[in-house]
């Protein structure tokens, strides 16, 4: 099962086993990782699941779809090229070792 490391803004790390098929957001939510609110439950309608992708992983994830791109405009302190909505990233076996950094806050 892929291990994903969620790094809080404070630097505290949470290493979590996330089953393939769930989203990166669901992996955080289901394991009590703080910092991802996911108010809309994964419908790409709130932008409160925003996170920064580790530079080593940016090009290894599926690209940003237009709907995610639009919603990212509402996220807190986005970093172009690194910001993603984690509800839009479906976990695959190839994502073992993925690192995501959580923002200081969600909107
Ligand atoms: Fe709402 Fe991702 S959970 S946009």
Backbone and ligand atoms as CSV (ligand in chain L), in Angstrom:
chain,resi,resn,atom,element,x,y,z
A,1,UNK,N,N,0.854,-1.200,0.000
A,1,UNK,CA,C,0.000,0.000,0.000
A,1,UNK,C,C,0.887,1.247,0.000
A,2,UNK,N,N,0.597,2.197,-0.849
A,2,UNK,CA,C,1.449,3.395,-0.906
A,2,UNK,C,C,1.505,4.138,0.432
A,3,UNK,N,N,2.710,4.555,0.784
A,3,UNK,CA,C,2.884,5.397,1.976
A,3,UNK,C,C,2.969,6.846,1.516
A,4,UNK,N,N,2.179,7.675,2.135
A,4,UNK,CA,C,2.221,9.101,1.822
A,4,UNK,C,C,2.622,9.855,3.080
A,5,UNK,N,N,3.526,10.801,2.917
A,5,UNK,CA,C,3.952,11.631,4.043
A,5,UNK,C,C,3.285,12.997,3.923
A,6,UNK,N,N,2.505,13.333,4.916
A,6,UNK,CA,C,1.881,14.648,5.008
A,6,UNK,C,C,2.693,15.460,6.014
A,7,UNK,N,N,3.141,16.621,5.603
A,7,UNK,CA,C,3.970,17.452,6.473
A,7,UNK,C,C,3.171,18.706,6.839
A,8,UNK,N,N,2.868,18.823,8.112
A,8,UNK,CA,C,2.133,20.012,8.571
A,8,UNK,C,C,2.998,21.251,8.394
A,9,UNK,N,N,2.376,22.413,8.455
A,9,UNK,CA,C,3.110,23.668,8.320
A,9,UNK,C,C,4.185,23.783,9.399
A,10,UNK,N,N,3.926,23.214,10.559
A,10,UNK,CA,C,4.892,23.255,11.662
A,10,UNK,C,C,6.092,22.346,11.417
A,11,UNK,N,N,5.977,21.468,10.433
A,11,UNK,CA,C,7.048,20.516,10.158
A,11,UNK,C,C,6.741,19.111,10.661
A,12,UNK,N,N,5.684,18.978,11.445
A,12,UNK,CA,C,5.309,17.655,11.968
A,12,UNK,C,C,4.882,16.750,10.823
A,13,UNK,N,N,5.427,15.546,10.800
A,13,UNK,CA,C,5.141,14.624,9.698
A,13,UNK,C,C,4.162,13.536,10.123
A,14,UNK,N,N,3.332,13.160,9.174
A,14,UNK,CA,C,2.418,12.032,9.353
A,14,UNK,C,C,2.650,11.086,8.187
A,15,UNK,N,N,3.157,9.904,8.460
A,15,UNK,CA,C,3.368,8.918,7.401
A,15,UNK,C,C,2.201,7.936,7.456
A,16,UNK,N,N,1.464,7.864,6.366
A,16,UNK,CA,C,0.195,7.152,6.372
A,16,UNK,C,C,0.143,6.161,5.207
A,17,UNK,N,N,-0.363,4.966,5.464
A,17,UNK,CA,C,-0.636,4.017,4.382
A,17,UNK,C,C,-1.980,4.379,3.778
A,18,UNK,N,N,-1.981,4.670,2.495
A,18,UNK,CA,C,-3.224,5.071,1.827
A,18,UNK,C,C,-3.518,4.070,0.704
A,19,UNK,N,N,-4.648,3.383,0.779
A,19,UNK,CA,C,-4.967,2.406,-0.265
A,19,UNK,C,C,-5.072,3.065,-1.634
A,20,UNK,N,N,-4.567,2.388,-2.646
A,20,UNK,CA,C,-4.732,2.880,-4.013
A,20,UNK,C,C,-6.226,3.008,-4.297
A,21,UNK,N,N,-6.562,4.050,-5.020
A,21,UNK,CA,C,-7.968,4.278,-5.357
A,21,UNK,C,C,-8.591,5.368,-4.526
A,22,UNK,N,N,-8.069,5.556,-3.300
A,22,UNK,CA,C,-8.521,6.714,-2.526
A,22,UNK,C,C,-7.815,7.948,-3.067
A,23,UNK,N,N,-8.237,9.107,-2.645
A,23,UNK,CA,C,-7.518,10.321,-3.031
A,23,UNK,C,C,-6.538,10.699,-1.924
A,24,UNK,N,N,-5.614,11.575,-2.259
A,24,UNK,CA,C,-4.653,12.059,-1.262
A,24,UNK,C,C,-5.401,12.761,-0.123
A,25,UNK,N,N,-6.471,13.465,-0.457
A,25,UNK,CA,C,-7.305,14.107,0.574
A,25,UNK,C,C,-7.921,13.052,1.485
A,26,UNK,N,N,-8.483,11.993,0.922
A,26,UNK,CA,C,-9.132,10.959,1.737
A,26,UNK,C,C,-8.126,10.267,2.648
A,27,UNK,N,N,-6.905,10.115,2.181
A,27,UNK,CA,C,-5.862,9.512,3.000
A,27,UNK,C,C,-5.601,10.338,4.250
A,28,UNK,N,N,-5.624,11.649,4.112
A,28,UNK,CA,C,-5.433,12.532,5.269
A,28,UNK,C,C,-6.662,12.500,6.173
A,29,UNK,N,N,-7.798,12.678,5.566
A,29,UNK,CA,C,-9.050,12.722,6.342
A,29,UNK,C,C,-9.275,11.432,7.136
A,30,UNK,N,N,-9.076,10.297,6.500
A,30,UNK,CA,C,-9.370,9.016,7.142
A,30,UNK,C,C,-8.375,8.676,8.243
A,31,UNK,N,N,-7.255,9.370,8.269
A,31,UNK,CA,C,-6.236,9.081,9.270
A,31,UNK,C,C,-6.013,10.233,10.246
A,32,UNK,N,N,-6.949,11.171,10.238
A,32,UNK,CA,C,-6.903,12.255,11.220
A,32,UNK,C,C,-5.742,13.207,11.062
A,33,UNK,N,N,-5.228,13.335,9.842
A,33,UNK,CA,C,-4.143,14.287,9.611
A,33,UNK,C,C,-4.745,15.697,9.609
A,34,UNK,N,N,-4.274,16.578,10.496
A,34,UNK,CA,C,-4.833,17.930,10.520
A,34,UNK,C,C,-4.303,18.767,9.370
A,35,UNK,N,N,-5.063,19.769,8.977
A,35,UNK,CA,C,-4.558,20.707,7.971
A,35,UNK,C,C,-5.246,20.598,6.629
A,36,UNK,N,N,-6.024,19.542,6.442
A,36,UNK,CA,C,-6.824,19.428,5.226
A,36,UNK,C,C,-8.279,19.381,5.676
A,37,UNK,N,N,-9.039,20.411,5.313
A,37,UNK,CA,C,-10.420,20.498,5.791
A,37,UNK,C,C,-11.388,19.730,4.893
A,38,UNK,N,N,-11.215,19.857,3.586
A,38,UNK,CA,C,-12.055,19.134,2.621
A,38,UNK,C,C,-13.547,19.382,2.854
A,39,UNK,N,N,-13.908,20.642,2.948
A,39,UNK,CA,C,-15.287,21.007,3.271
A,39,UNK,C,C,-16.320,20.454,2.294
A,40,UNK,N,N,-15.956,20.305,1.033
A,40,UNK,CA,C,-16.947,19.853,0.042
A,40,UNK,C,C,-16.925,18.338,-0.139
A,41,UNK,N,N,-16.074,17.669,0.606
A,41,UNK,CA,C,-16.041,16.214,0.559
A,41,UNK,C,C,-15.395,15.633,-0.683
A,42,UNK,N,N,-14.711,16.465,-1.425
A,42,UNK,CA,C,-13.975,15.946,-2.580
A,42,UNK,C,C,-14.597,16.260,-3.918
A,43,UNK,N,N,-15.533,17.201,-3.926
A,43,UNK,CA,C,-16.247,17.534,-5.165
A,43,UNK,C,C,-15.556,18.622,-5.990
A,44,UNK,N,N,-14.363,19.006,-5.595
A,44,UNK,CA,C,-13.619,20.077,-6.273
A,44,UNK,C,C,-14.413,21.375,-6.269
A,45,UNK,N,N,-14.994,21.671,-5.111
A,45,UNK,CA,C,-15.849,22.844,-5.009
A,45,UNK,C,C,-15.535,23.723,-3.816
A,46,UNK,N,N,-14.391,23.489,-3.119
A,46,UNK,CA,C,-14.142,24.319,-1.933
A,46,UNK,C,C,-12.691,24.810,-1.819
A,47,UNK,N,N,-11.776,24.076,-2.349
A,47,UNK,CA,C,-10.333,24.369,-2.301
A,47,UNK,C,C,-9.729,24.285,-0.905
A,48,UNK,N,N,-10.419,23.661,0.057
A,48,UNK,CA,C,-9.853,23.537,1.406
A,48,UNK,C,C,-9.093,22.218,1.598
A,49,UNK,N,N,-8.727,21.610,0.494
A,49,UNK,CA,C,-7.871,20.407,0.550
A,49,UNK,C,C,-6.536,20.718,-0.120
A,50,UNK,N,N,-6.218,22.002,-0.157
A,50,UNK,CA,C,-5.010,22.477,-0.840
A,50,UNK,C,C,-3.744,21.984,-0.142
A,51,UNK,N,N,-2.766,21.599,-0.934
A,51,UNK,CA,C,-1.455,21.223,-0.390
A,51,UNK,C,C,-0.399,21.485,-1.458
A,52,UNK,N,N,0.851,21.539,-0.991
A,52,UNK,CA,C,1.989,21.720,-1.900
A,52,UNK,C,C,2.655,20.366,-2.131
A,53,UNK,N,N,2.878,20.054,-3.378
A,53,UNK,CA,C,3.506,18.783,-3.723
A,53,UNK,C,C,5.025,18.936,-3.651
A,54,UNK,N,N,5.675,17.950,-3.059
A,54,UNK,CA,C,7.144,17.965,-2.996
A,54,UNK,C,C,7.712,18.106,-4.416
A,55,UNK,N,N,8.719,18.955,-4.597
A,55,UNK,CA,C,9.251,19.185,-5.949
A,55,UNK,C,C,9.607,17.905,-6.711
A,56,UNK,N,N,10.077,16.887,-5.992
A,56,UNK,CA,C,10.451,15.640,-6.665
A,56,UNK,C,C,9.247,14.906,-7.247
A,57,UNK,N,N,8.065,15.260,-6.779
A,57,UNK,CA,C,6.868,14.530,-7.185
A,57,UNK,C,C,5.988,15.282,-8.174
A,58,UNK,N,N,6.241,16.558,-8.330
A,58,UNK,CA,C,5.342,17.391,-9.143
A,58,UNK,C,C,5.089,16.790,-10.529
A,59,UNK,N,N,6.151,16.362,-11.181
A,59,UNK,CA,C,5.993,15.859,-12.547
A,59,UNK,C,C,5.545,14.406,-12.610
A,60,UNK,N,N,5.431,13.773,-11.471
A,60,UNK,CA,C,5.061,12.354,-11.459
A,60,UNK,C,C,3.573,12.151,-11.184
A,61,UNK,N,N,2.882,13.233,-10.950
A,61,UNK,CA,C,1.443,13.136,-10.685
A,61,UNK,C,C,0.662,13.469,-11.938
A,62,UNK,N,N,-0.586,12.993,-12.017
A,62,UNK,CA,C,-1.433,13.376,-13.153
A,62,UNK,C,C,-1.565,14.891,-13.205
A,63,UNK,N,N,-1.681,15.439,-14.394
A,63,UNK,CA,C,-1.698,16.898,-14.518
A,63,UNK,C,C,-3.002,17.499,-13.992
A,64,UNK,N,N,-2.956,18.798,-13.785
A,64,UNK,CA,C,-4.095,19.525,-13.224
A,64,UNK,C,C,-5.167,19.692,-14.306
A,65,UNK,N,N,-6.386,19.283,-13.985
A,65,UNK,CA,C,-7.511,19.468,-14.909
A,65,UNK,C,C,-8.032,20.901,-14.771
A,66,UNK,N,N,-8.725,21.396,-15.802
A,66,UNK,CA,C,-9.206,22.788,-15.760
A,66,UNK,C,C,-10.051,23.129,-14.525
A,67,UNK,N,N,-10.902,22.193,-14.089
A,67,UNK,CA,C,-11.755,22.494,-12.935
A,67,UNK,C,C,-10.902,22.708,-11.677
A,68,UNK,N,N,-9.889,21.866,-11.505
A,68,UNK,CA,C,-8.989,22.029,-10.351
A,68,UNK,C,C,-8.235,23.354,-10.456
A,69,UNK,N,N,-7.781,23.648,-11.646
A,69,UNK,CA,C,-7.066,24.914,-11.884
A,69,UNK,C,C,-7.925,26.104,-11.460
A,70,UNK,N,N,-9.191,26.068,-11.830
A,70,UNK,CA,C,-10.094,27.171,-11.466
A,70,UNK,C,C,-10.257,27.272,-9.955
A,71,UNK,N,N,-10.451,26.129,-9.290
A,71,UNK,CA,C,-10.680,26.161,-7.842
A,71,UNK,C,C,-9.420,26.555,-7.077
A,72,UNK,N,N,-8.272,26.264,-7.642
A,72,UNK,CA,C,-7.018,26.641,-6.969
A,72,UNK,C,C,-6.903,28.155,-6.795
A,73,UNK,N,N,-7.603,28.903,-7.642
A,73,UNK,CA,C,-7.586,30.362,-7.507
A,73,UNK,C,C,-8.103,30.808,-6.141
A,74,UNK,N,N,-8.901,29.965,-5.500
A,74,UNK,CA,C,-9.513,30.338,-4.222
A,74,UNK,C,C,-8.717,29.816,-3.020
A,75,UNK,N,N,-7.697,29.051,-3.272
A,75,UNK,CA,C,-6.928,28.460,-2.168
A,75,UNK,C,C,-5.999,29.505,-1.545
A,76,UNK,N,N,-5.580,29.216,-0.290
A,76,UNK,CA,C,-4.731,30.141,0.459
A,76,UNK,C,C,-3.278,30.000,0.021
A,77,UNK,N,N,-2.678,31.118,-0.347
A,77,UNK,CA,C,-1.242,31.183,-0.681
A,77,UNK,C,C,-0.760,30.025,-1.565
A,78,UNK,N,N,-1.281,30.018,-2.754
A,78,UNK,CA,C,-0.856,28.965,-3.681
A,78,UNK,C,C,0.559,29.236,-4.190
A,79,UNK,N,N,1.221,28.159,-4.558
A,79,UNK,CA,C,2.546,28.250,-5.169
A,79,UNK,C,C,2.428,27.631,-6.556
A,80,UNK,N,N,2.488,28.460,-7.586
A,80,UNK,CA,C,2.296,27.943,-8.938
A,80,UNK,C,C,3.244,26.782,-9.233
A,81,UNK,N,N,2.679,25.727,-9.751
A,81,UNK,CA,C,3.479,24.554,-10.096
A,81,UNK,C,C,3.545,23.517,-8.979
A,82,UNK,N,N,3.272,23.945,-7.744
A,82,UNK,CA,C,3.362,23.027,-6.612
A,82,UNK,C,C,2.020,22.818,-5.915
A,83,UNK,N,N,1.132,23.793,-6.057
A,83,UNK,CA,C,-0.153,23.704,-5.379
A,83,UNK,C,C,-1.079,22.741,-6.107
A,84,UNK,N,N,-1.735,21.895,-5.331
A,84,UNK,CA,C,-2.750,20.993,-5.886
A,84,UNK,C,C,-3.918,20.912,-4.909
A,85,UNK,N,N,-5.065,20.514,-5.438
A,85,UNK,CA,C,-6.187,20.150,-4.585
A,85,UNK,C,C,-6.101,18.641,-4.400
A,86,UNK,N,N,-5.901,18.216,-3.162
A,86,UNK,CA,C,-5.580,16.808,-2.928
A,86,UNK,C,C,-6.757,15.875,-3.188
A,87,UNK,N,N,-7.973,16.440,-3.260
A,87,UNK,CA,C,-9.114,15.569,-3.582
A,87,UNK,C,C,-9.108,15.182,-5.054
A,88,UNK,N,N,-8.273,15.814,-5.827
A,88,UNK,CA,C,-8.237,15.534,-7.261
A,88,UNK,C,C,-7.059,14.634,-7.634
A,89,UNK,N,N,-6.355,14.135,-6.639
A,89,UNK,CA,C,-5.222,13.247,-6.909
A,89,UNK,C,C,-5.569,11.854,-6.403
A,90,UNK,N,N,-5.844,10.957,-7.327
A,90,UNK,CA,C,-6.162,9.582,-6.945
A,90,UNK,C,C,-4.860,8.806,-6.724
A,91,UNK,N,N,-4.788,8.146,-5.589
A,91,UNK,CA,C,-3.557,7.436,-5.227
A,91,UNK,C,C,-3.410,6.172,-6.073
A,92,UNK,N,N,-2.189,5.959,-6.562
A,92,UNK,CA,C,-1.846,4.731,-7.276
A,92,UNK,C,C,-0.636,4.098,-6.596
A,93,UNK,N,N,-0.360,2.847,-6.934
A,93,UNK,CA,C,0.794,2.164,-6.331
A,93,UNK,C,C,2.082,2.928,-6.604
A,94,UNK,N,N,2.133,3.625,-7.737
A,94,UNK,CA,C,3.330,4.372,-8.104
A,94,UNK,C,C,3.571,5.603,-7.248
A,95,UNK,N,N,2.632,5.907,-6.391
A,95,UNK,CA,C,2.793,7.093,-5.535
A,95,UNK,C,C,3.378,6.753,-4.172
A,96,UNK,N,N,3.877,5.540,-4.013
A,96,UNK,CA,C,4.521,5.184,-2.750
A,96,UNK,C,C,5.683,6.135,-2.486
A,97,UNK,N,N,5.660,6.806,-1.346
A,97,UNK,CA,C,6.725,7.748,-1.014
A,97,UNK,C,C,6.375,9.204,-1.279
A,98,UNK,N,N,5.165,9.424,-1.796
A,98,UNK,CA,C,4.734,10.804,-2.080
A,98,UNK,C,C,4.796,11.667,-0.810
A,99,UNK,N,N,5.256,12.890,-0.993
A,99,UNK,CA,C,5.334,13.848,0.118
A,99,UNK,C,C,4.501,15.076,-0.232
A,100,UNK,N,N,3.601,15.442,0.646
A,100,UNK,CA,C,2.826,16.665,0.448
A,100,UNK,C,C,2.977,17.559,1.672
A,101,UNK,N,N,3.135,18.821,1.410
A,101,UNK,CA,C,3.308,19.813,2.482
A,101,UNK,C,C,1.984,20.551,2.645
A,102,UNK,N,N,1.541,20.691,3.860
A,102,UNK,CA,C,0.259,21.350,4.093
A,102,UNK,C,C,0.468,22.851,4.304
A,103,UNK,N,N,-0.445,23.658,3.805
A,103,UNK,CA,C,-0.293,25.113,3.962
A,103,UNK,C,C,-0.510,25.547,5.400
A,104,UNK,N,N,-0.165,26.785,5.677
A,104,UNK,CA,C,-0.339,27.321,7.034
A,104,UNK,C,C,-1.792,27.228,7.472
A,105,UNK,N,N,-2.690,27.473,6.520
A,105,UNK,CA,C,-4.129,27.334,6.816
A,105,UNK,C,C,-4.858,27.132,5.499
A,106,UNK,N,N,-6.094,26.676,5.603
A,106,UNK,CA,C,-6.951,26.635,4.435
A,106,UNK,C,C,-7.739,27.942,4.425
A,107,UNK,N,N,-8.480,28.212,3.376
A,107,UNK,CA,C,-9.217,29.481,3.344
A,107,UNK,C,C,-10.285,29.499,4.441
L,1,LIG,FE1,FE,-13.256,20.464,-1.718
L,1,LIG,FE2,FE,-11.038,19.249,-2.572
L,1,LIG,S1,S,-12.281,18.722,-0.891
L,1,LIG,S2,S,-12.015,20.979,-3.409
